[in-house]
Amino acid sequence: MVAAADDRNYAHKLGITHDMVVQELGWDEDTDEDLRASVEETIGGETVDEDSDEVVDVVLLWWRDGDGDLVDALMDAITPLSDDGFVWVLTPKTGQSGHVEPSEIAESAPTAGLTQTSSTNLGSWIGSRLVQPKARPTKR
């Protein structure tokens, strides 16, 4: 079955490699378990949750319409992020319950100090990759 091979590529599509520290935010009953399993298999361990104090390489932010203020969520997501880390905002595809308009992500990212670089199809979810500008002001 082709879908099974695609499932294994989720982590690869997200730019996640072995030994990366990945934080997962916004998990709920509707999250894609195949995607989650692909990430954990690739990194060789479990993702860390919002209570972790670790510096992380990647944040997976599951986001649905009605989850609140995306700018606030992104500001929280970048707090533990390493200088060259990135955020994936994972939203339900068009027609799915909780679908978020791409314009909401495009408008929220710069306010949170992030730039959208790409998006990718992840089954019934869409991933939008956000990065921090290279010349970042010093954290206070």
ChimeraX commands (.cxc) that place a marker at each C-alpha (Angstrom):
marker #1 position 0.00,0.00,0.00 radius 0.5
marker #1 position 1.43,3.37,-1.04 radius 0.5
marker #1 position -0.06,5.28,1.92 radius 0.5
marker #1 position 2.07,3.29,4.37 radius 0.5
marker #1 position 5.26,4.34,2.58 radius 0.5
marker #1 position 4.07,7.98,2.61 radius 0.5
marker #1 position 3.45,7.77,6.36 radius 0.5
marker #1 position 7.10,7.01,6.95 radius 0.5
marker #1 position 8.05,10.12,5.01 radius 0.5
marker #1 position 6.18,12.55,7.29 radius 0.5
marker #1 position 9.24,13.25,9.46 radius 0.5
marker #1 position 11.39,13.56,6.34 radius 0.5
marker #1 position 8.89,16.02,4.79 radius 0.5
marker #1 position 9.10,18.06,8.00 radius 0.5
marker #1 position 12.91,18.17,7.94 radius 0.5
marker #1 position 13.12,16.17,11.16 radius 0.5
marker #1 position 16.18,13.99,11.63 radius 0.5
marker #1 position 17.55,11.56,14.22 radius 0.5
marker #1 position 18.40,13.02,17.66 radius 0.5
marker #1 position 16.45,16.27,17.14 radius 0.5
marker #1 position 14.46,17.49,20.13 radius 0.5
marker #1 position 10.86,17.96,19.00 radius 0.5
marker #1 position 8.20,19.63,21.12 radius 0.5
marker #1 position 4.55,18.89,20.43 radius 0.5
marker #1 position 1.88,21.45,21.31 radius 0.5
marker #1 position -1.88,21.32,20.79 radius 0.5
marker #1 position -2.25,17.54,20.79 radius 0.5
marker #1 position -5.88,16.38,20.79 radius 0.5
marker #1 position -7.91,13.33,19.81 radius 0.5
marker #1 position -7.88,14.43,16.14 radius 0.5
marker #1 position -4.10,14.60,15.68 radius 0.5
marker #1 position -2.56,12.29,13.09 radius 0.5
marker #1 position -1.09,9.32,14.96 radius 0.5
marker #1 position 0.85,8.15,11.87 radius 0.5
marker #1 position 2.59,11.52,11.68 radius 0.5
marker #1 position 3.36,11.45,15.40 radius 0.5
marker #1 position 4.73,7.89,15.15 radius 0.5
marker #1 position 6.88,8.85,12.13 radius 0.5
marker #1 position 8.41,11.75,14.08 radius 0.5
marker #1 position 9.12,9.68,17.20 radius 0.5
marker #1 position 10.58,6.83,15.18 radius 0.5
marker #1 position 12.85,9.24,13.30 radius 0.5
marker #1 position 14.12,11.14,16.36 radius 0.5
marker #1 position 14.62,7.89,18.26 radius 0.5
marker #1 position 12.45,8.83,21.23 radius 0.5
marker #1 position 9.37,10.69,22.37 radius 0.5
marker #1 position 8.48,14.28,21.65 radius 0.5
marker #1 position 8.59,16.66,24.62 radius 0.5
marker #1 position 5.46,18.45,25.83 radius 0.5
marker #1 position 4.77,22.07,26.75 radius 0.5
marker #1 position 6.05,21.51,30.31 radius 0.5
marker #1 position 9.57,20.67,29.13 radius 0.5
marker #1 position 12.46,23.03,29.93 radius 0.5
marker #1 position 14.61,21.70,27.08 radius 0.5
marker #1 position 15.80,23.81,24.17 radius 0.5
marker #1 position 14.08,22.30,21.13 radius 0.5
marker #1 position 14.97,22.02,17.45 radius 0.5
marker #1 position 11.41,21.78,16.15 radius 0.5
marker #1 position 7.96,22.66,17.47 radius 0.5
marker #1 position 4.94,20.85,16.06 radius 0.5
marker #1 position 1.94,23.06,16.76 radius 0.5
marker #1 position -1.38,21.34,16.05 radius 0.5
marker #1 position -3.76,24.24,15.39 radius 0.5
marker #1 position -7.47,24.34,14.63 radius 0.5
marker #1 position -10.00,27.08,14.03 radius 0.5
marker #1 position -11.30,28.05,17.46 radius 0.5
marker #1 position -8.07,27.17,19.34 radius 0.5
marker #1 position -7.55,30.82,20.34 radius 0.5
marker #1 position -5.01,33.44,19.32 radius 0.5
marker #1 position -2.43,32.01,16.93 radius 0.5
marker #1 position 0.03,34.87,17.59 radius 0.5
marker #1 position 0.02,34.04,21.33 radius 0.5
marker #1 position 0.50,30.35,20.57 radius 0.5
marker #1 position 3.42,31.11,18.24 radius 0.5
marker #1 position 5.05,33.40,20.82 radius 0.5
marker #1 position 4.84,30.54,23.34 radius 0.5
marker #1 position 6.15,28.08,20.73 radius 0.5
marker #1 position 9.32,30.05,19.97 radius 0.5
marker #1 position 10.33,30.50,23.62 radius 0.5
marker #1 position 12.19,27.14,23.88 radius 0.5
marker #1 position 13.28,27.13,20.22 radius 0.5
marker #1 position 16.99,26.95,19.35 radius 0.5
marker #1 position 18.39,29.75,17.19 radius 0.5
marker #1 position 18.16,27.65,14.03 radius 0.5
marker #1 position 14.99,25.81,15.07 radius 0.5
marker #1 position 11.67,25.99,13.27 radius 0.5
marker #1 position 7.95,25.69,13.91 radius 0.5
marker #1 position 5.46,23.62,11.94 radius 0.5
marker #1 position 1.88,24.85,12.29 radius 0.5
marker #1 position -0.24,21.78,11.52 radius 0.5
marker #1 position -3.82,22.59,10.49 radius 0.5
marker #1 position -6.71,20.48,9.17 radius 0.5
marker #1 position -7.07,20.54,5.38 radius 0.5
marker #1 position -9.79,22.54,3.64 radius 0.5
marker #1 position -13.16,20.87,4.19 radius 0.5
marker #1 position -12.04,19.26,7.46 radius 0.5
marker #1 position -13.44,20.28,10.82 radius 0.5
marker #1 position -11.24,22.99,12.36 radius 0.5
marker #1 position -9.75,24.15,9.03 radius 0.5
marker #1 position -7.69,27.34,9.37 radius 0.5
marker #1 position -7.40,29.78,6.46 radius 0.5
marker #1 position -3.78,30.04,5.23 radius 0.5
marker #1 position -4.08,33.82,5.50 radius 0.5
marker #1 position -4.44,33.50,9.30 radius 0.5
marker #1 position -1.03,31.83,9.49 radius 0.5
marker #1 position 0.48,34.29,6.98 radius 0.5
marker #1 position -0.77,37.25,9.06 radius 0.5
marker #1 position 0.11,35.77,12.48 radius 0.5
marker #1 position 3.67,34.65,11.72 radius 0.5
marker #1 position 5.29,38.10,11.23 radius 0.5
marker #1 position 3.55,39.46,14.34 radius 0.5
marker #1 position 5.20,36.63,16.31 radius 0.5
marker #1 position 8.57,37.38,14.67 radius 0.5
marker #1 position 8.48,34.43,12.26 radius 0.5
marker #1 position 8.62,34.00,8.50 radius 0.5
marker #1 position 6.67,31.36,6.60 radius 0.5
marker #1 position 8.98,29.46,4.26 radius 0.5
marker #1 position 6.96,26.53,2.91 radius 0.5
marker #1 position 3.98,24.30,3.34 radius 0.5
marker #1 position 3.48,20.58,2.84 radius 0.5
marker #1 position 0.65,18.10,2.54 radius 0.5
marker #1 position 0.49,15.71,5.51 radius 0.5
marker #1 position -2.50,13.45,4.93 radius 0.5
marker #1 position -5.59,15.20,6.32 radius 0.5
marker #1 position -3.36,17.99,7.72 radius 0.5
marker #1 position -1.36,20.80,6.12 radius 0.5
marker #1 position 1.98,21.86,7.60 radius 0.5
marker #1 position 3.21,25.46,7.40 radius 0.5
marker #1 position 6.92,25.89,8.18 radius 0.5
marker #1 position 7.85,29.02,10.11 radius 0.5
marker #1 position 11.40,30.15,10.86 radius 0.5
marker #1 position 13.01,32.89,12.91 radius 0.5
marker #1 position 14.90,35.62,11.05 radius 0.5
marker #1 position 18.65,34.94,10.93 radius 0.5
marker #1 position 19.66,38.29,12.45 radius 0.5
marker #1 position 17.68,37.96,15.61 radius 0.5
marker #1 position 17.74,40.55,18.37 radius 0.5
marker #1 position 19.32,39.37,21.61 radius 0.5
marker #1 position 16.88,37.75,24.01 radius 0.5
marker #1 position 16.32,39.70,27.20 radius 0.5
marker link #1:1,2 radius 0.2
marker link #1:2,3 radius 0.2
marker link #1:3,4 radius 0.2
marker link #1:4,5 radius 0.2
marker link #1:5,6 radius 0.2
marker link #1:6,7 radius 0.2
marker link #1:7,8 radius 0.2
marker link #1:8,9 radius 0.2
marker link #1:9,10 radius 0.2
marker link #1:10,11 radius 0.2
marker link #1:11,12 radius 0.2
marker link #1:12,13 radius 0.2
marker link #1:13,14 radius 0.2
marker link #1:14,15 radius 0.2
marker link #1:15,16 radius 0.2
marker link #1:16,17 radius 0.2
marker link #1:17,18 radius 0.2
marker link #1:18,19 radius 0.2
marker link #1:19,20 radius 0.2
marker link #1:20,21 radius 0.2
marker link #1:21,22 radius 0.2
marker link #1:22,23 radius 0.2
marker link #1:23,24 radius 0.2
marker link #1:24,25 radius 0.2
marker link #1:25,26 radius 0.2
marker link #1:26,27 radius 0.2
marker link #1:27,28 radius 0.2
marker link #1:28,29 radius 0.2
marker link #1:29,30 radius 0.2
marker link #1:30,31 radius 0.2
marker link #1:31,32 radius 0.2
marker link #1:32,33 radius 0.2
marker link #1:33,34 radius 0.2
marker link #1:34,35 radius 0.2
marker link #1:35,36 radius 0.2
marker link #1:36,37 radius 0.2
marker link #1:37,38 radius 0.2
marker link #1:38,39 radius 0.2
marker link #1:39,40 radius 0.2
marker link #1:40,41 radius 0.2
marker link #1:41,42 radius 0.2
marker link #1:42,43 radius 0.2
marker link #1:43,44 radius 0.2
marker link #1:44,45 radius 0.2
marker link #1:45,46 radius 0.2
marker link #1:46,47 radius 0.2
marker link #1:47,48 radius 0.2
marker link #1:48,49 radius 0.2
marker link #1:49,50 radius 0.2
marker link #1:50,51 radius 0.2
marker link #1:51,52 radius 0.2
marker link #1:52,53 radius 0.2
marker link #1:53,54 radius 0.2
marker link #1:54,55 radius 0.2
marker link #1:55,56 radius 0.2
marker link #1:56,57 radius 0.2
marker link #1:57,58 radius 0.2
marker link #1:58,59 radius 0.2
marker link #1:59,60 radius 0.2
marker link #1:60,61 radius 0.2
marker link #1:61,62 radius 0.2
marker link #1:62,63 radius 0.2
marker link #1:63,64 radius 0.2
marker link #1:64,65 radius 0.2
marker link #1:65,66 radius 0.2
marker link #1:66,67 radius 0.2
marker link #1:67,68 radius 0.2
marker link #1:68,69 radius 0.2
marker link #1:69,70 radius 0.2
marker link #1:70,71 radius 0.2
marker link #1:71,72 radius 0.2
marker link #1:72,73 radius 0.2
marker link #1:73,74 radius 0.2
marker link #1:74,75 radius 0.2
marker link #1:75,76 radius 0.2
marker link #1:76,77 radius 0.2
marker link #1:77,78 radius 0.2
marker link #1:78,79 radius 0.2
marker link #1:79,80 radius 0.2
marker link #1:80,81 radius 0.2
marker link #1:81,82 radius 0.2
marker link #1:82,83 radius 0.2
marker link #1:83,84 radius 0.2
marker link #1:84,85 radius 0.2
marker link #1:85,86 radius 0.2
marker link #1:86,87 radius 0.2
marker link #1:87,88 radius 0.2
marker link #1:88,89 radius 0.2
marker link #1:89,90 radius 0.2
marker link #1:90,91 radius 0.2
marker link #1:91,92 radius 0.2
marker link #1:92,93 radius 0.2
marker link #1:93,94 radius 0.2
marker link #1:94,95 radius 0.2
marker link #1:95,96 radius 0.2
marker link #1:96,97 radius 0.2
marker link #1:97,98 radius 0.2
marker link #1:98,99 radius 0.2
marker link #1:99,100 radius 0.2
marker link #1:100,101 radius 0.2
marker link #1:101,102 radius 0.2
marker link #1:102,103 radius 0.2
marker link #1:103,104 radius 0.2
marker link #1:104,105 radius 0.2
marker link #1:105,106 radius 0.2
marker link #1:106,107 radius 0.2
marker link #1:107,108 radius 0.2
marker link #1:108,109 radius 0.2
marker link #1:109,110 radius 0.2
marker link #1:110,111 radius 0.2
marker link #1:111,112 radius 0.2
marker link #1:112,113 radius 0.2
marker link #1:113,114 radius 0.2
marker link #1:114,115 radius 0.2
marker link #1:115,116 radius 0.2
marker link #1:116,117 radius 0.2
marker link #1:117,118 radius 0.2
marker link #1:118,119 radius 0.2
marker link #1:119,120 radius 0.2
marker link #1:120,121 radius 0.2
marker link #1:121,122 radius 0.2
marker link #1:122,123 radius 0.2
marker link #1:123,124 radius 0.2
marker link #1:124,125 radius 0.2
marker link #1:125,126 radius 0.2
marker link #1:126,127 radius 0.2
marker link #1:127,128 radius 0.2
marker link #1:128,129 radius 0.2
marker link #1:129,130 radius 0.2
marker link #1:130,131 radius 0.2
marker link #1:131,132 radius 0.2
marker link #1:132,133 radius 0.2
marker link #1:133,134 radius 0.2
marker link #1:134,135 radius 0.2
marker link #1:135,136 radius 0.2
marker link #1:136,137 radius 0.2
marker link #1:137,138 radius 0.2
marker link #1:138,139 radius 0.2
marker link #1:139,140 radius 0.2
view
